């Protein structure tokens, strides 16, 4: 039963890790939950299964995360998830993005002369 708990926690951590990486980038609930799952799986292995299983569990969880990431990238699954449109590079309105008074107030004198040149 203890091994099943550890396996389920590692699988949940891998799924949450991949969700964090590809679906919800940044530090979010998925990433924190993945870290919590791996930490508790390691704690559970050390506490209930001994030192040998405790040292095997982190290495298996790291290898599983890396392996799932490589497998996902090799299967070209990411191409269906990626954004295929490009954003326009030029602004459509005629107003500058940063007003002149912001440059004068916050920019050092050297940068002010460079920013005003076109």
SVG drawing of the C-alpha trace seen along z (x, -y; Angstrom):
<svg xmlns="http://www.w3.org/2000/svg" viewBox="-4 -66 29 68">
<polyline fill="none" stroke="black" stroke-width="0.4" points="0.0,0.0 2.9,-2.4 4.4,-1.8 1.0,-2.5 0.8,-5.8 4.2,-6.8 3.5,-5.9 0.2,-7.8 1.9,-10.9 4.7,-10.7 2.3,-10.4 0.2,-13.3 3.4,-15.3 4.4,-14.6 0.9,-15.6 0.9,-18.7 4.5,-19.5 3.5,-19.2 0.4,-21.3 2.5,-23.9 5.1,-23.9 2.8,-23.9 -0.7,-25.0 -0.3,-27.4 3.2,-28.9 4.6,-30.7 4.4,-29.8 0.9,-28.7 -1.2,-26.2 -0.1,-23.4 3.6,-23.9 3.2,-24.2 1.1,-21.1 3.6,-19.2 6.3,-20.2 4.2,-19.2 3.4,-15.8 7.1,-15.0 8.0,-16.2 5.4,-14.1 6.3,-11.1 9.9,-11.4 8.9,-11.9 6.5,-8.9 9.3,-6.7 11.8,-7.7 9.4,-7.3 7.6,-4.1 9.9,-2.2 13.4,-3.1 16.5,-4.8 17.0,-2.8 13.5,-3.5 13.9,-7.1 17.0,-7.6 15.4,-5.8 12.2,-7.8 13.7,-11.3 15.9,-9.9 12.9,-8.1 10.7,-11.2 13.3,-13.4 14.0,-10.9 10.2,-10.5 9.7,-14.3 12.6,-14.6 11.5,-11.5 7.9,-12.7 9.1,-16.0 11.4,-14.5 8.6,-12.0 6.1,-14.9 8.5,-16.9 9.5,-13.9 5.9,-13.0 5.3,-16.5 2.3,-16.9 3.4,-20.4 2.8,-21.6 -0.9,-21.3 -0.8,-23.3 1.4,-26.1 0.2,-29.5 0.7,-29.7 -0.3,-33.3 2.3,-36.1 1.7,-39.4 2.1,-42.6 5.4,-44.2 4.4,-47.8 1.9,-49.8 -1.3,-50.6 -1.9,-53.9 0.3,-57.0 1.0,-57.7 4.3,-56.6 4.4,-53.8 6.2,-55.9 5.4,-59.5 8.2,-62.2 7.7,-63.3 8.3,-59.7 11.6,-59.6 12.6,-63.0 11.7,-62.1 13.0,-58.5 15.8,-58.3 19.4,-59.4 20.7,-62.3 22.7,-59.9 19.7,-57.8 17.5,-60.9 19.5,-62.1 19.6,-58.5 15.8,-58.1 15.0,-61.4 17.0,-60.6 15.1,-58.8"/>
</svg>
